[in-house]
Amino acid sequence: MDSSQLDIQNKIGLIDTHFQNMYLDVASCLKQLERTRIKAERMASRLKDYAAIETAGMKTAFQTLSESLQSIEDRRKEMYDRIEIKMFQGLALYETHCRDARTVLNNKNAADKACAQKEKEATTIAAKYKGDYNKVSTAKSAHHRAVKDRQHACIQFAQHVEVFEKQKIRDLKSMWGDYIHAHIIFYSRGLEAMTKAQNVI
C-alpha cells in the first residue's frame, strides 16, 4: 500500500471516528431535549391547573403563561423531530459509508497484490519454460487479466473516493444547516411565546 492509499485509509478511519462521536453527541442532546420537554410540559400543565383556582385576572395570566410554555414545548418537539430525522439518521449512515469505502480500498489493494503476483509468475514461467508456448501464454494471459482487474479496481477506487468526499461535504452542510435552522426556529418562536407571557404577567 502506497503512502497516498495509507493516507486515505487513515482519513476514512478518522471520519468514521468523528462521525460516530457526532452521532453520540447528537443522541445525547436529543435525550436531554426530550427530558426537558417532558418536565416543561408537566410544569405547563400544573400552571394550567393552578390557574383554575385563581381570581379572574390571575387566571388569565397563568393560563396565558401555561399556553406559552406549552407552545414552546411544541416547538421543542418539532426541533427534536427535525434533528432526529435530518441529522441523527444521516450521521448513523456514515458507519456504512466508511465500511463501503474501506471495502473499495481493500479491493484495490487486493487487485494490486494479485497483479504483482501474476507478473512475477509470468516472468518466472517465461524464464523457466522458454520453449513451452502454452505455459508461457497461459501465464501471460493470467497476468493480462490481473492488469485489467487492477485497472478496473483503480478506476472504481478513484470514483468512490471522489463520490465519498463530495457526498460527505453535502451531508455535513445539510445536517448542520438543518441543526442550526431547527434551533433558530425554536428560539425565535420561543421568544415570541415568552414575550406574550411576559406582557400578560
N, CA, C and O of each residue as an XYZ file, in Angstrom:
804
protein
N       0.851     -1.189      0.000
C       0.000      0.000      0.000
C       0.886      1.238      0.000
O       1.747      1.391      0.866
N       0.673      2.126     -0.978
C       1.498      3.329     -1.039
C       1.008      4.368     -0.032
O      -0.032      4.203      0.606
N       1.792      5.450      0.091
C       1.507      6.444      1.140
C       0.169      7.144      0.932
O      -0.516      7.475      1.899
N      -0.212      7.374     -0.349
C      -1.491      8.053     -0.599
C      -2.665      7.179     -0.171
O      -3.650      7.673      0.378
N      -2.552      5.870     -0.427
C      -3.606      4.946     -0.002
C      -3.664      4.842      1.522
O      -4.741      4.753      2.111
N      -2.487      4.855      2.145
C      -2.427      4.820      3.605
C      -3.071      6.075      4.192
O      -3.782      6.006      5.194
N      -2.814      7.224      3.557
C      -3.437      8.482      3.985
C      -4.962      8.399      3.880
O      -5.683      8.828      4.782
N      -5.440      7.838      2.759
C      -6.887      7.701      2.565
C      -7.479      6.748      3.598
O      -8.542      7.010      4.161
N      -6.784      5.641      3.841
C      -7.267      4.678      4.849
C      -7.349      5.341      6.229
O      -8.330      5.167      6.954
N      -6.308      6.100      6.581
C      -6.307      6.804      7.874
C      -7.422      7.845      7.939
O      -8.067      8.014      8.974
N      -7.644      8.545      6.818
C      -8.689      9.565      6.776
C     -10.065      8.942      6.952
O     -10.911      9.481      7.665
N     -10.289      7.801      6.299
C     -11.566      7.099      6.452
C     -11.775      6.721      7.913
O     -12.873      6.872      8.450
N     -10.713      6.229      8.554
C     -10.796      5.873      9.975
C     -11.136      7.072     10.847
O     -11.950      6.974     11.766
N     -10.500      8.216     10.550
C     -10.774      9.432     11.320
C     -12.196      9.941     11.096
O     -12.867     10.367     12.037
N     -12.650      9.893      9.839
C     -14.025     10.312      9.533
C     -15.010      9.435     10.284
O     -15.966      9.928     10.883
N     -14.770      8.136     10.249
C     -15.633      7.175     10.947
C     -15.699      7.506     12.436
O     -16.781      7.547     13.021
N     -14.538      7.741     13.044
C     -14.475      8.057     14.482
C     -15.207      9.353     14.797
O     -16.008      9.410     15.731
N     -14.931     10.394     14.016
C     -15.555     11.701     14.278
C     -17.073     11.665     14.065
O     -17.829     12.261     14.833
N     -17.506     10.966     13.027
C     -18.944     10.874     12.777
C     -19.639     10.054     13.870
O     -20.768     10.360     14.252
N     -18.967      9.020     14.370
C     -19.531      8.266     15.497
C     -19.660      9.158     16.724
O     -20.662      9.099     17.436
N     -18.643      9.987     16.972
C     -18.699     10.907     18.113
C     -19.814     11.937     17.941
O     -20.527     12.253     18.894
N     -19.962     12.466     16.705
C     -21.058     13.403     16.447
C     -22.403     12.719     16.683
O     -23.319     13.303     17.260
N     -22.503     11.487     16.231
C     -23.731     10.701     16.401
C     -24.067     10.573     17.895
O     -25.206     10.796     18.305
N     -23.065     10.213     18.695
C     -23.278     10.053     20.143
C     -23.638     11.382     20.803
O     -24.494     11.429     21.687
N     -22.986     12.457     20.373
C     -23.280     13.780     20.949
C     -24.692     14.242     20.600
O     -25.405     14.777     21.449
N     -25.086     14.034     19.354
C     -26.444     14.416     18.941
C     -27.470     13.567     19.684
O     -28.506     14.073     20.114
N     -27.178     12.264     19.836
C     -28.079     11.372     20.579
C     -28.234     11.854     22.016
O     -29.337     11.840     22.563
N     -27.139     12.277     22.623
C     -27.174     12.795     23.995
C     -27.994     14.088     24.070
O     -28.782     14.273     24.997
N     -27.804     14.978     23.095
C     -28.580     16.231     23.053
C     -30.071     15.944     22.888
O     -30.906     16.587     23.525
N     -30.400     14.980     22.033
C     -31.804     14.638     21.821
C     -32.443     14.082     23.095
O     -33.594     14.388     23.404
N     -31.689     13.266     23.831
C     -32.207     12.736     25.109
C     -32.469     13.873     26.079
O     -33.490     13.900     26.766
N     -31.526     14.815     26.124
C     -31.678     15.956     27.025
C     -32.871     16.826     26.618
O     -33.625     17.298     27.469
N     -33.031     17.031     25.306
C     -34.186     17.797     24.810
C     -35.493     17.136     25.232
O     -36.428     17.806     25.669
N     -35.545     15.819     25.097
C     -36.770     15.084     25.433
C     -37.063     15.170     26.928
O     -38.211     15.360     27.332
N     -36.015     15.027     27.752
C     -36.207     15.141     29.215
C     -36.717     16.530     29.585
O     -37.643     16.671     30.384
N     -36.097     17.558     28.990
C     -36.508     18.943     29.261
C     -37.957     19.167     28.835
O     -38.738     19.790     29.555
N     -38.304     18.653     27.658
C     -39.670     18.826     27.135
C     -40.701     18.188     28.070
O     -41.740     18.786     28.350
N     -40.421     16.998     28.542
C     -41.360     16.293     29.429
C     -41.561     17.080     30.723
O     -42.690     17.248     31.182
N     -40.459     17.562     31.312
C     -40.549     18.334     32.563
C     -41.281     19.661     32.346
O     -42.095     20.069     33.174
N     -40.986     20.327     31.232
C     -41.615     21.625     30.958
C     -43.107     21.464     30.655
O     -43.907     22.318     31.038
N     -43.483     20.394     29.982
C     -44.904     20.150     29.729
C     -45.651     19.880     31.033
O     -46.795     20.299     31.207
N     -44.985     19.176     31.940
C     -45.595     18.937     33.252
C     -45.789     20.266     33.997
O     -46.818     20.496     34.632
N     -44.771     21.133     33.900
C     -44.871     22.437     34.540
C     -46.009     23.258     33.929
O     -46.762     23.902     34.659
N     -46.140     23.243     32.605
C     -47.214     23.976     31.928
C     -48.583     23.450     32.364
O     -49.520     24.222     32.571
N     -48.683     22.139     32.498
C     -49.946     21.524     32.924
C     -50.295     21.929     34.357
O     -51.455     22.207     34.661
N     -49.297     21.962     35.229
C     -49.540     22.342     36.621
C     -49.926     23.817     36.734
O     -50.767     24.184     37.554
N     -49.306     24.661     35.904
C     -49.684     26.078     35.898
C     -51.131     26.252     35.435
O     -51.858     27.101     35.950
N     -51.533     25.453     34.475
C     -52.915     25.494     33.993
C     -53.878     25.065     35.105
O     -54.936     25.666     35.289
N     -53.497     24.021     35.841
C     -54.321     23.574     36.974
C     -54.404     24.652     38.048
O     -55.462     24.879     38.635
N     -53.269     25.316     38.300
C     -53.242     26.372     39.305
C     -54.128     27.546     38.892
O     -54.812     28.147     39.720
N     -54.103     27.866     37.575
C     -54.907     28.982     37.073
C     -56.382     28.796     37.392
O     -57.107     29.775     37.576
N     -56.826     27.564     37.457
C     -58.247     27.266     37.699
C     -58.716     27.722     39.078
O     -59.906     27.967     39.278
N     -57.789     27.838     40.027
C     -58.204     28.222     41.392
C     -57.970     29.697     41.687
O     -58.280     30.167     42.782
N     -57.426     30.428     40.723
C     -57.098     31.843     40.935
C     -58.279     32.752     40.560
O     -59.265     32.318     39.966
N     -58.135     34.021     40.931
C     -59.132     35.027     40.572
C     -59.055     35.286     39.060
O     -58.110     34.861     38.396
N     -60.058     35.986     38.531
C     -60.188     36.155     37.074
C     -58.919     36.715     36.414
O     -58.451     36.166     35.417
N     -58.363     37.802     36.963
C     -57.171     38.430     36.365
C     -55.967     37.509     36.393
O     -55.251     37.361     35.403
N     -55.754     36.883     37.565
C     -54.619     35.964     37.703
C     -54.830     34.695     36.873
O     -53.884     34.115     36.340
N     -56.091     34.283     36.781
C     -56.420     33.083     35.990
C     -55.971     33.283     34.541
O     -55.327     32.413     33.954
N     -56.321     34.441     33.975
C     -55.954     34.738     32.583
C     -54.432     34.752     32.414
O     -53.901     34.212     31.443
N     -53.743     35.370     33.364
C     -52.283     35.471     33.298
C     -51.637     34.091     33.320
O     -50.756     33.796     32.512
N     -52.085     33.243     34.259
C     -51.474     31.919     34.373
C     -51.885     30.975     33.238
O     -51.119     30.096     32.843
N     -53.097     31.168     32.721
C     -53.487     30.376     31.544
C     -52.624     30.748     30.343
O     -52.182     29.877     29.594
N     -52.385     32.051     30.165
C     -51.535     32.521     29.061
C     -50.108     32.009     29.229
O     -49.474     31.573     28.268
N     -49.606     32.068     30.483
C     -48.264     31.562     30.748
C     -48.190     30.065     30.443
O     -47.233     29.602     29.824
N     -49.194     29.318     30.873
C     -49.236     27.885     30.609
C     -49.274     27.599     29.105
O     -48.563     26.723     28.612
N     -50.101     28.336     28.396
C     -50.204     28.156     26.935
C     -48.879     28.511     26.242
O     -48.464     27.844     25.295
N     -48.228     29.569     26.732
C     -46.942     29.979     26.146
C     -45.882     28.907     26.365
O     -45.119     28.572     25.459
N     -45.850     28.376     27.590
C     -44.880     27.315     27.878
C     -45.166     26.068     27.051
O     -44.246     25.420     26.553
N     -46.446     25.738     26.907
C     -46.805     24.569     26.095
C     -46.439     24.794     24.626
O     -46.006     23.871     23.937
N     -46.620     26.032     24.158
C     -46.254     26.370     22.783
C     -44.754     26.191     22.558
O     -44.320     25.690     21.521
N     -43.974     26.614     23.556
C     -42.521     26.449     23.468
C     -42.168     24.965     23.377
O     -41.311     24.566     22.588
N     -42.838     24.158     24.194
C     -42.536     22.719     24.182
C     -42.989     22.051     22.892
O     -42.378     21.080     22.446
N     -44.060     22.568     22.290
C     -44.462     22.069     20.961
C     -43.366     22.365     19.936
O     -43.050     21.528     19.091
N     -42.789     23.577     20.024
C     -41.686     23.942     19.133
C     -40.448     23.078     19.430
O     -39.721     22.692     18.515
N     -40.220     22.782     20.712
C     -39.077     21.934     21.092
C     -39.240     20.535     20.478
O     -38.274     19.936     20.005
N     -40.483     20.027     20.496
C     -40.753     18.708     19.908
C     -40.491     18.743     18.399
O     -39.940     17.798     17.836
N     -40.893     19.842     17.753
C     -40.625     19.989     16.312
C     -39.117     19.998     16.051
O     -38.636     19.378     15.103
N     -38.374     20.718     16.916
C     -36.920     20.763     16.773
C     -36.331     19.365     16.951
O     -35.469     18.945     16.180
N     -36.800     18.654     17.967
C     -36.344     17.288     18.237
C     -36.568     16.404     17.008
O     -35.664     15.697     16.562
N     -37.790     16.459     16.473
C     -38.130     15.618     15.318
C     -37.272     15.959     14.105
O     -36.808     15.075     13.385
N     -37.070     17.256     13.892
C     -36.277     17.686     12.730
C     -34.829     17.217     12.852
O     -34.246     16.726     11.885
N     -34.257     17.371     14.037
C     -32.869     16.944     14.247
C     -32.762     15.427     14.117
O     -31.818     14.910     13.519
N     -33.732     14.728     14.678
C     -33.694     13.266     14.622
C     -33.763     12.768     13.176
O     -33.009     11.878     12.784
N     -34.666     13.346     12.393
C     -34.846     12.887     11.009
C     -33.705     13.355     10.116
O     -33.122     12.560      9.379
N     -33.388     14.642     10.181
C     -32.444     15.226      9.229
C     -30.982     14.965      9.580
O     -30.147     14.818      8.688
N     -30.669     14.907     10.870
C     -29.270     14.842     11.257
C     -28.877     13.506     11.858
O     -27.909     12.881     11.426
N     -29.626     13.075     12.846
C     -29.296     11.863     13.589
C     -29.229     10.659     12.658
O     -28.284      9.873     12.721
N     -30.229     10.516     11.796
C     -30.254      9.389     10.871
C     -29.154      9.500      9.815
O     -28.584      8.496      9.389
N     -28.862     10.746      9.397
C     -27.780     10.960      8.429
C     -26.429     10.567      8.989
O     -25.625      9.947      8.293
N     -26.171     10.918     10.234
C     -24.903     10.555     10.872
C     -24.781      9.046     11.030
O     -23.695      8.484     10.892
N     -25.898      8.397     11.317
C     -25.889      6.942     11.510
C     -25.452      6.204     10.243
O     -24.882      5.116     10.325
N     -25.717      6.790      9.075
C     -25.362      6.151      7.802
C     -23.856      6.096      7.563
O     -23.383      5.295      6.757
N     -23.101      6.950      8.262
C     -21.669      7.043      7.961
C     -20.864      5.825      8.375
O     -19.762      5.614      7.868
N     -21.387      5.026      9.278
C     -20.717      3.758      9.592
C     -20.712      2.881      8.331
O     -19.706      2.251      8.003
N     -21.855      2.853      7.631
C     -21.972      2.078      6.385
C     -21.126      2.705      5.278
O     -20.437      1.991      4.550
N     -21.171      4.036      5.143
C     -20.384      4.711      4.103
C     -18.886      4.432      4.274
O     -18.188      4.152      3.300
N     -18.404      4.510      5.509
C     -16.976      4.269      5.777
C     -16.617      2.802      5.533
O     -15.542      2.503      5.014
N     -17.512      1.894      5.906
C     -17.273      0.466      5.666
C     -17.182      0.202      4.150
O     -16.320     -0.550      3.696
N     -18.083      0.829      3.376
C     -18.055      0.677      1.919
C     -16.754      1.222      1.330
O     -16.171      0.614      0.433
N     -16.303      2.371      1.839
C     -15.049      2.968      1.356
C     -13.866      2.054      1.664
O     -12.965      1.901      0.839
N     -13.870      1.446      2.855
C     -12.796      0.501      3.206
C     -12.820     -0.723      2.292
O     -11.768     -1.226      1.897
N     -14.007     -1.198      1.961
C     -14.143     -2.368      1.077
C     -13.551     -2.065     -0.296
O     -12.821     -2.883     -0.855
N     -13.869     -0.887     -0.839
C     -13.336     -0.494     -2.157
C     -11.812     -0.375     -2.094
O     -11.114     -0.803     -3.013
N     -11.302      0.205     -1.011
C      -9.851      0.335     -0.835
C      -9.202     -1.044     -0.726
O      -8.155     -1.285     -1.327
N      -9.815     -1.946      0.037
C      -9.277     -3.310      0.178
C      -9.297     -4.056     -1.153
O      -8.379     -4.816     -1.462
N     -10.352     -3.832     -1.938
C     -10.430     -4.457     -3.267
C      -9.294     -3.976     -4.162
O      -8.699     -4.757     -4.905
N      -9.003     -2.679     -4.082
C      -7.909     -2.129     -4.887
C      -6.580     -2.715     -4.439
O      -5.754     -3.084     -5.274
N      -6.364     -2.806     -3.129
C      -5.114     -3.378     -2.610
C      -4.963     -4.841     -3.022
O      -3.874     -5.287     -3.386
N      -6.073     -5.581     -2.958
C      -6.042     -6.993     -3.367
C      -5.717     -7.115     -4.852
O      -4.960     -7.999     -5.254
N      -6.290     -6.227     -5.667
C      -6.014     -6.242     -7.115
C      -4.548     -5.887     -7.396
O      -3.930     -6.470     -8.287
N      -3.989     -4.930     -6.634
C      -2.567     -4.575     -6.769
C      -1.678     -5.779     -6.474
O      -0.741     -6.075     -7.215
N      -1.991     -6.467     -5.374
C      -1.188     -7.639     -4.972
C      -1.310     -8.762     -5.990
O      -0.317     -9.391     -6.354
N      -2.542     -9.012     -6.453
C      -2.768    -10.079     -7.433
C      -2.021     -9.787     -8.731
O      -1.452    -10.693     -9.340
N      -2.024     -8.521     -9.155
C      -1.332     -8.126    -10.386
C       0.175     -8.344    -10.251
O       0.819     -8.879    -11.154
N       0.730     -7.922     -9.109
C       2.168     -8.098     -8.863
C       2.529     -9.587     -8.832
O       3.564     -9.996     -9.359
N       1.663    -10.386     -8.208
C       1.893    -11.826     -8.119
C       1.858    -12.482     -9.503
O       2.719    -13.301     -9.826
N       0.865    -12.121    -10.316
C       0.750    -12.705    -11.666
C       1.909    -12.266    -12.563
O       2.373    -13.037    -13.403
N       2.368    -11.040    -12.387
C       3.520    -10.568    -13.160
C       4.764    -11.376    -12.808
O       5.539    -11.771    -13.679
N       4.934    -11.609    -11.513
C       6.080    -12.391    -11.036
C       6.008    -13.819    -11.577
O       7.013    -14.369    -12.028
N       4.811    -14.416    -11.529
C       4.616    -15.772    -12.025
C       4.885    -15.851    -13.531
O       5.538    -16.779    -14.006
N       4.373    -14.864    -14.271
C       4.571    -14.857    -15.725
C       6.048    -14.743    -16.079
O       6.519    -15.404    -17.004
N       6.778    -13.910    -15.347
C       8.216    -13.731    -15.589
C       8.969    -15.016    -15.283
O       9.852    -15.423    -16.038
N       8.615    -15.654    -14.167
C       9.266    -16.904    -13.762
C       9.004    -18.014    -14.782
O       9.921    -18.731    -15.181
N       7.742    -18.145    -15.196
C       7.374    -19.200    -16.159
C       8.026    -18.938    -17.512
O       8.486    -19.874    -18.165
N       8.071    -17.677    -17.941
C       8.702    -17.339    -19.222
C      10.187    -17.702    -19.213
O      10.719    -18.162    -20.223
N      10.850    -17.497    -18.085
C      12.279    -17.812    -17.971
C      12.499    -19.322    -17.858
O      13.456    -19.857    -18.417
N      11.619    -19.999    -17.142
C      11.795    -21.423    -16.860
C      11.352    -22.307    -18.034
O      11.975    -23.331    -18.312
N      10.279    -21.906    -18.716
C       9.711    -22.713    -19.799
C       9.721    -21.931    -21.121
O       8.667    -21.693    -21.711
N      10.886    -21.543    -21.572
C      11.001    -20.726    -22.785
C      10.365    -21.388    -24.004
O       9.757    -20.708    -24.830
N      10.498    -22.680    -24.121
C      10.011    -23.384    -25.302
C       8.563    -23.834    -25.212
O       7.987    -24.268    -26.209
N       7.957    -23.733    -24.008
C       6.572    -24.209    -23.828
C       5.608    -23.035    -24.027
O       5.327    -22.265    -23.108
N       5.118    -22.933    -25.256
C       4.255    -21.807    -25.628
C       2.976    -21.769    -24.785
O       2.548    -20.694    -24.364
N       2.365    -22.928    -24.537
C       1.102    -22.976    -23.790
C       1.254    -22.423    -22.374
O       0.453    -21.602    -21.928
N       2.297    -22.885    -21.674
C       2.504    -22.417    -20.282
C       2.797    -20.920    -20.248
O       2.250    -20.195    -19.417
N       3.648    -20.466    -21.141
C       4.008    -19.039    -21.176
C       2.783    -18.203    -21.551
O       2.533    -17.156    -20.954
N       2.031    -18.666    -22.532
C       0.840    -17.952    -22.974
C      -0.220    -17.882    -21.871
O      -0.845    -16.844    -21.655
N      -0.408    -19.009    -21.178
C      -1.380    -19.049    -20.075
C      -0.981    -18.076    -18.967
O      -1.823    -17.348    -18.440
N       0.302    -18.066    -18.617
C       0.799    -17.165    -17.562
C       0.652    -15.701    -17.977
O       0.280    -14.853    -17.166
N       0.950    -15.412    -19.251
C       0.811    -14.034    -19.740
C      -0.663    -13.606    -19.760
O      -0.982    -12.460    -19.446
N      -1.550    -14.522    -20.126
C      -2.993    -14.223    -20.136
C      -3.493    -13.937    -18.724
O      -4.282    -13.017    -18.509
N      -3.026    -14.735    -17.767
C      -3.417    -14.529    -16.362
C      -2.928    -13.174    -15.869
O      -3.632    -12.472    -15.144
N      -1.698    -12.814    -16.276
C      -1.159    -11.508    -15.889
C      -1.953    -10.385    -16.541
O      -2.245     -9.372    -15.906
N      -2.299    -10.568    -17.810
C      -3.077     -9.565    -18.542
C      -4.444     -9.343    -17.876
O      -4.892     -8.204    -17.738
N      -5.106    -10.442    -17.461
C      -6.397    -10.326    -16.757
C      -6.219     -9.593    -15.424
O      -7.051     -8.769    -15.044
N      -5.128     -9.900    -14.723
C      -4.850     -9.241    -13.435
C      -4.613     -7.746    -13.623
O      -5.024     -6.939    -12.789
N      -3.947     -7.378    -14.723
C      -3.717     -5.952    -15.027
C      -5.047     -5.251    -15.270
O      -5.272     -4.143    -14.783
N      -5.941     -5.915    -16.040
C      -7.257     -5.325    -16.308
C      -8.072     -5.194    -15.015
O      -8.729     -4.178    -14.786
N      -8.019     -6.237    -14.174
C      -8.725     -6.183    -12.883
C      -8.191     -5.045    -12.019
O      -8.947     -4.347    -11.343
N      -6.876     -4.877    -12.057
C      -6.257     -3.801    -11.273
C      -6.694     -2.437    -11.794
O      -7.009     -1.541    -11.010
N      -6.714     -2.279    -13.116
C      -7.152     -1.009    -13.709
C      -8.604     -0.704    -13.329
O      -8.946      0.427    -12.982
N      -9.440     -1.729    -13.402
C     -10.850     -1.566    -13.025
C     -10.973     -1.168    -11.547
O     -11.747     -0.278    -11.194
N     -10.196     -1.844    -10.696
C     -10.232     -1.543     -9.250
C      -9.732     -0.129     -8.978
O     -10.265      0.562     -8.109
N      -8.712      0.306     -9.717
C      -8.179      1.676     -9.550
C      -9.214      2.724     -9.940
O      -9.395      3.729     -9.252
N      -9.892      2.467    -11.066
C     -10.934      3.406    -11.521
C     -12.074      3.454    -10.506
O     -12.545      4.529    -10.137
N     -12.508      2.283    -10.064
C     -13.598      2.204     -9.083
C     -13.217      2.911     -7.786
O     -14.026      3.620     -7.187
N     -11.962      2.704     -7.363
C     -11.468      3.331     -6.134
C     -11.463      4.855     -6.264
O     -11.933      5.562     -5.372
N     -10.926      5.358     -7.387
C     -10.854      6.814     -7.601
C     -12.255      7.424     -7.645
O     -12.496      8.484     -7.065
N     -13.175      6.751     -8.333
C     -14.549      7.249     -8.410
C     -15.218      7.244     -7.043
O     -15.913      8.190     -6.673
N     -14.998      6.164     -6.298
C     -15.632      6.048     -4.980
C     -15.123      7.124     -4.018
O     -15.899      7.726     -3.276
N     -13.810      7.356     -4.044
C     -13.228      8.385     -3.167
C     -13.798      9.759     -3.513
O     -14.130     10.542     -2.623
N     -13.910     10.045     -4.813
C     -14.448     11.343     -5.246
C     -15.908     11.505     -4.804
O     -16.295     12.544     -4.269
N     -16.710     10.460     -5.039
C     -18.125     10.494     -4.651
C     -18.255     10.600     -3.136
O     -19.079     11.362     -2.630
N     -17.442      9.835     -2.414
C     -17.470      9.838     -0.950
C     -17.199     11.236     -0.401
O     -17.911     11.714      0.482
N     -16.160     11.890     -0.933
C     -15.797     13.238     -0.467
C     -16.899     14.252     -0.764
O     -17.262     15.053      0.098
N     -17.429     14.214     -1.990
C     -18.495     15.158     -2.355
C     -19.743     14.936     -1.504
O     -20.370     15.888     -1.039
N     -20.093     13.660     -1.306
C     -21.270     13.324     -0.506
C     -21.085     13.756      0.949
O     -22.014     14.260      1.579
N     -19.883     13.554      1.468
C     -19.588     13.934      2.853
C     -19.776     15.444      3.046
O     -20.376     15.878      4.029
N     -19.265     16.232      2.112
C     -19.391     17.695      2.205
C     -20.863     18.109      2.133
O     -21.323     18.940      2.916
N     -21.601     17.512      1.172
C     -23.037     17.816      1.051
C     -23.781     17.440      2.324
O     -24.615     18.203      2.812
N     -23.477     16.262      2.859
C     -24.170     15.786      4.057
C     -23.873     16.664      5.266
O     -24.773     16.994      6.038
N     -22.608     17.041      5.428
C     -22.242     17.897      6.568
C     -22.959     19.245      6.484
O     -23.511     19.723      7.475
N     -22.947     19.849      5.306
C     -23.633     21.143      5.130
C     -25.124     20.994      5.410
O     -25.723     21.819      6.100
N     -25.711     19.939      4.870
C     -27.147     19.727      5.030
C     -27.513     19.456      6.491
O     -28.436     20.064      7.032
N     -26.772     18.527      7.128
C     -27.102     18.136      8.507
C     -26.932     19.290      9.486
O     -27.825     19.572     10.286
N     -25.779     19.957      9.421
C     -25.552     21.056     10.368
C     -26.403     22.277     10.026
O     -26.780     23.044     10.912
N     -26.704     22.454      8.738
C     -27.634     23.518      8.351
C     -29.009     23.283      8.946
O     -29.645     24.211      9.447
N     -29.468     22.032      8.890
C     -30.766     21.682      9.487
C     -30.744     21.852     11.007
O     -31.716     22.312     11.606
N     -29.628     21.476     11.612
C     -29.480     21.612     13.067
C     -29.606     23.085     13.475
O     -30.338     23.424     14.404
N     -28.885     23.943     12.767
C     -28.921     25.382     13.061
C     -30.314     25.954     12.795
O     -30.847     26.715     13.602
N     -30.896     25.578     11.654
C     -32.222     26.082     11.288
C     -33.269     25.682     12.332
O     -34.116     26.490     12.713
N     -33.202     24.433     12.788
C     -34.148     23.953     13.806
C     -34.029     24.776     15.082
O     -35.036     25.099     15.713
N     -32.800     25.114     15.462
C     -32.598     25.931     16.666
C     -33.074     27.372     16.464
O     -33.662     27.964     17.369
N     -32.824     27.928     15.293
C     -33.271     29.303     15.012
C     -34.793     29.387     15.130
O     -35.331     30.300     15.757
N     -35.477     28.418     14.514
C     -36.948     28.409     14.586
C     -37.408     28.265     16.032
O     -38.302     28.984     16.480
N     -36.800     27.340     16.755
C     -37.196     27.099     18.142
C     -37.032     28.356     18.989
O     -37.957     28.761     19.692
N     -35.857     28.969     18.922
C     -35.593     30.123     19.793
C     -36.410     31.352     19.377
O     -36.844     32.123     20.234
N     -36.619     31.538     18.079
C     -37.407     32.710     17.652
C     -38.866     32.567     18.073
O     -39.474     33.527     18.548
N     -39.429     31.371     17.899
C     -40.826     31.165     18.311
C     -40.955     31.134     19.832
O     -41.958     31.571     20.396
N     -39.915     30.607     20.483
C     -39.908     30.613     21.947
C     -39.879     32.030     22.495
O     -40.544     32.338     23.484
N     -39.104     32.890     21.845
C     -39.034     34.301     22.255
C     -40.379     34.986     22.081
O     -40.791     35.775     22.931
N     -41.071     34.686     20.977
C     -42.409     35.244     20.759
C     -43.369     34.814     21.870
O     -44.115     35.624     22.420
N     -43.327     33.508     22.183
C     -44.234     32.979     23.210
C     -43.927     33.573     24.575
O     -44.846     33.919     25.317
N     -42.656     33.696     24.915
C     -42.268     34.247     26.220
C     -42.580     35.740     26.310
O     -42.954     36.235     27.373
N     -42.428     36.455     25.197
C     -42.764     37.883     25.181
C     -44.263     38.079     25.449
O     -44.666     38.972     26.194
N     -45.067     37.229     24.825
C     -46.509     37.278     25.060
C     -46.835     37.010     26.529
O     -47.651     37.705     27.134
N     -46.185     35.990     27.091
C     -46.414     35.656     28.513
C     -45.965     36.788     29.430
O     -46.640     37.114     30.407
N     -44.811     37.388     29.101
C     -44.290     38.472     29.931
C     -45.231     39.674     29.920
O     -45.426     40.321     30.949
N     -45.799     39.965     28.787
C     -46.729     41.105     28.685
C     -47.961     40.887     29.533
O     -48.491     41.836     30.111
N     -48.427     39.652     29.617
C     -49.608     39.367     30.422
C     -49.282     39.352     31.908
O     -50.051     39.863     32.721
N     -48.152     38.771     32.260
C     -47.749     38.712     33.670
C     -47.420     40.110     34.185
O     -47.060     40.268     35.352
